[in-house]
Amino acid sequence: MAQNIYDNPEFFSGYTQYPRQVIGLDGATEWPAVRAMLPPLAGKRVADLGCGFGWASRWMRAQGAVSVLSFDLSEKMIARARQDTADPAIEYRIADLETLELPKASFDLVYSSLAFHYVRDLRRLVRTIHDGLAAGGNLVFTTEHPIYMAPAHPRWMTDEDGRRTWPVNSYSIEGERRTEWFVKDVLKYHRTMATTLNTLIEEGFTLRRVEEFGPTVEQVKASPDLSEEELERPMMLLISVHKA
């Protein structure tokens, strides 16, 4: 079972003050780039994996999705999502992505925001998603960039011109990474970009687009939860793939 850090009261208290959770999708610096990767949603059946408070689920319905089935491991997240949603075409379920089951060929789009890096067995999840998509369906997801996650003991270094650089420690050594984010020992799983992309290809997907996202200078200035450090290396990996 994945670590359910979001139901930790201390973590949840801090997380709910995060700008993207206060104002929704417009508080997510990557959202314009993600939105550009999504297919037209009118009439589509959507699964939202790691749906959180349901911001994306409700947005997709507003764009014409015929149904959205949304999953999250956190009882607190699901309770809040249900509270904020008055739409019978959106269904929220508590589920662990490590053991998730999807009905075969039942979705036209599977979407996930910043959840895959909490999953130990990426291949199983990708296979489950592929089976759950109908022919012609798409998977669009974001995950923490492996360069952003890789340092086990991050520290600033300086290059020969005196500029700060970010050392990528143990990039090729995949596995657990424990970080401090609102609380200590938040568990994530580091894998190289090659592992992520090759897993998708080997499980039958065709790559459509890959973006290495980092905020702009203007976004850093406008968002108090960001810092100039975020400009030093990509924060997120944005991927769109297709099932023939």
matplotlib code that plots the C-alpha trace (Angstrom):
import matplotlib.pyplot as plt

x = [0.0, 1.2, 2.1, -1.1, 0.7, -2.3, -4.4, -1.7, -3.3, -0.2, 0.5, -3.1, -3.2, -0.2, -1.2, -4.6, -2.9, -1.0, -2.0, -3.1, -5.4, -6.8, -7.6, -7.6, -6.1, -5.2, -2.9, -0.9, 2.0, 2.0, -1.7, -1.5, 1.1, -1.0, -4.2, -2.5, -1.7, -5.3, -7.4, -10.9, -13.1, -16.6, -18.3, -15.3, -15.2, -12.5, -10.6, -8.8, -6.1, -5.0, -7.9, -7.2, -10.0, -11.5, -10.4, -9.5, -12.5, -14.9, -13.0, -13.2, -17.0, -17.2, -15.4, -18.0, -16.7, -19.7, -18.4, -15.5, -14.5, -12.0, -9.7, -7.6, -6.0, -6.8, -10.1, -9.7, -9.2, -12.2, -14.4, -13.5, -14.0, -17.5, -18.3, -17.3, -19.0, -22.7, -22.6, -23.9, -21.6, -18.5, -18.0, -15.2, -13.7, -11.0, -8.3, -4.6, -2.9, -0.6, -3.6, -6.0, -8.3, -10.1, -12.8, -11.5, -11.7, -14.0, -12.2, -11.2, -8.9, -6.9, -5.5, -3.2, -1.6, 1.5, 0.6, 2.8, 5.9, 4.2, 3.8, 6.4, 5.2, 4.9, 4.7, 1.6, -0.1, 0.7, -0.6, -3.8, -4.3, -3.6, -6.2, -8.7, -8.5, -10.6, -8.9, -7.8, -7.7, -5.1, -3.1, -2.0, -0.1, 2.4, 5.0, 7.8, 10.8, 13.5, 16.2, 14.2, 13.7, 17.1, 19.3, 19.3, 21.1, 20.6, 23.1, 24.1, 27.4, 29.1, 30.3, 33.5, 31.7, 30.5, 26.9, 25.0, 24.3, 22.1, 23.9, 22.0, 23.1, 22.5, 20.3, 20.8, 20.0, 16.3, 14.1, 12.9, 13.4, 12.3, 11.8, 10.6, 7.4, 5.2, 6.3, 9.3, 9.7, 7.4, 8.0, 8.4, 9.9, 12.7, 13.1, 15.0, 13.2, 14.3, 12.6, 9.3, 9.3, 10.3, 7.7, 5.0, 6.3, 6.7, 3.2, 1.8, 1.6, 2.7, 4.4, 2.6, 4.4, 6.9, 7.5, 10.1, 8.3, 9.8, 8.2, 9.0, 10.7, 7.3, 5.6, 8.2, 7.7, 3.9, 3.8, 4.9, 5.3, 8.0, 11.6, 14.4, 15.7, 12.8, 14.3, 17.5, 16.1, 12.8, 10.3, 7.8, 7.6, 4.5, 3.7, 0.9, 0.7, -1.9, -3.4, -3.9]
y = [0.0, 3.5, 5.9, 7.8, 11.0, 13.2, 11.9, 12.9, 15.9, 18.0, 17.4, 18.0, 21.3, 22.6, 21.2, 22.9, 26.3, 25.5, 28.1, 25.4, 24.0, 27.4, 28.8, 25.6, 25.0, 28.6, 28.3, 25.5, 27.0, 24.1, 24.1, 26.1, 23.7, 20.7, 22.1, 22.4, 18.7, 17.5, 16.3, 17.8, 16.6, 16.9, 13.5, 11.8, 9.3, 10.3, 8.7, 11.1, 9.3, 11.1, 13.5, 15.4, 18.0, 17.3, 20.5, 18.8, 16.5, 19.4, 21.3, 18.4, 18.1, 21.8, 21.2, 18.6, 15.3, 13.0, 11.3, 11.5, 8.6, 10.0, 8.1, 9.1, 7.2, 10.0, 9.9, 13.6, 14.5, 12.5, 13.9, 17.4, 16.6, 15.2, 18.2, 20.6, 18.7, 18.8, 16.8, 13.2, 12.6, 12.8, 9.9, 9.8, 6.6, 5.9, 3.8, 3.0, 3.4, 0.5, -1.9, 0.1, -1.8, -0.2, -1.6, -2.7, -0.2, 2.1, 5.5, 7.9, 9.8, 8.9, 12.0, 12.3, 15.2, 14.7, 11.2, 8.8, 9.5, 8.0, 4.7, 1.9, -0.3, 2.0, -0.8, -2.3, 1.0, 1.8, -1.6, -1.1, 2.3, 0.9, -1.9, 0.7, 2.9, 2.4, 2.3, 5.8, 6.9, 9.0, 9.2, 12.6, 12.9, 15.0, 13.7, 15.2, 15.5, 12.9, 15.6, 17.6, 14.5, 12.8, 14.5, 12.4, 15.2, 18.4, 21.1, 24.1, 24.0, 26.6, 26.3, 27.8, 31.1, 31.4, 30.4, 28.1, 24.7, 21.8, 18.4, 15.4, 12.9, 9.2, 9.9, 6.4, 4.7, 4.3, 3.7, 5.3, 9.0, 10.5, 14.2, 16.8, 18.6, 19.9, 16.8, 14.5, 11.2, 11.9, 8.8, 9.1, 6.8, 8.1, 6.6, 8.0, 9.6, 6.7, 4.2, 6.2, 6.7, 3.1, 1.7, 3.6, 2.4, -1.2, -1.3, -0.3, 3.5, 5.9, 9.1, 12.3, 15.0, 15.4, 18.6, 19.3, 22.0, 24.7, 28.0, 31.3, 34.2, 35.9, 32.9, 32.7, 36.4, 35.9, 32.7, 32.8, 29.0, 29.1, 30.3, 31.2, 27.6, 26.3, 28.0, 25.9, 22.6, 21.3, 20.6, 18.4, 16.0, 16.4, 13.5, 12.7, 9.2, 7.5, 4.1, 3.0]
z = [0.0, -0.8, 2.0, 2.9, 3.9, 2.9, 5.8, 8.3, 10.2, 10.2, 6.5, 5.6, 7.5, 5.6, 2.3, 2.4, 2.5, -0.6, -3.3, -5.8, -3.1, -2.1, -5.6, -7.7, -11.1, -11.6, -8.6, -10.4, -12.3, -14.7, -15.5, -18.8, -20.2, -19.0, -20.4, -23.8, -23.8, -23.1, -26.0, -26.6, -23.8, -25.1, -24.8, -23.2, -20.4, -18.0, -15.1, -12.7, -10.7, -7.5, -7.9, -4.6, -4.0, -7.4, -9.1, -12.4, -12.3, -12.1, -14.8, -17.2, -16.7, -17.4, -20.7, -21.8, -20.4, -20.1, -16.9, -14.6, -12.3, -9.7, -7.3, -4.4, -1.5, 1.0, 2.8, 3.7, 0.0, -1.1, 1.6, 0.6, -3.1, -2.5, -0.4, -3.1, -6.0, -6.9, -10.1, -10.4, -13.4, -11.2, -8.9, -6.2, -4.9, -2.3, -4.0, -3.8, -7.2, -6.2, -6.4, -8.7, -10.9, -13.9, -16.0, -19.4, -22.3, -20.3, -20.6, -23.4, -21.2, -18.0, -16.3, -13.3, -11.6, -9.4, -8.2, -10.1, -8.1, -5.0, -6.8, -6.4, -9.3, -12.2, -14.7, -13.1, -13.0, -16.7, -17.7, -15.7, -17.4, -20.9, -20.3, -19.0, -22.0, -25.1, -28.5, -29.4, -25.8, -24.1, -20.9, -19.8, -16.5, -14.5, -12.1, -10.2, -12.5, -11.7, -11.9, -9.3, -7.1, -7.5, -5.0, -1.8, 0.0, -2.0, -1.8, -3.8, -5.8, -7.9, -11.4, -12.8, -13.6, -10.0, -10.8, -8.5, -9.9, -8.7, -8.3, -9.4, -6.8, -7.5, -10.6, -12.0, -8.6, -8.7, -5.7, -2.5, -1.7, 1.6, 1.8, 4.2, 2.9, 5.7, 7.6, 7.6, 5.7, 2.8, 0.6, -3.1, -5.8, -8.0, -11.5, -14.5, -17.4, -19.6, -17.2, -17.3, -21.1, -21.9, -19.5, -21.3, -24.7, -23.6, -22.3, -25.7, -25.6, -28.3, -27.1, -28.2, -26.2, -23.3, -21.5, -18.8, -16.8, -14.6, -13.6, -15.3, -13.5, -13.5, -11.9, -9.2, -8.4, -8.3, -6.3, -2.6, -2.5, -5.2, -4.9, -7.3, -6.7, -8.8, -11.8, -11.6, -12.9, -14.2, -11.4, -13.3, -16.1, -18.3, -20.6, -23.1, -24.6, -26.9, -27.1, -30.8]

ax = plt.figure().add_subplot(projection="3d")
ax.plot(x, y, z, "-o")
ax.set_aspect("equal")
plt.show()
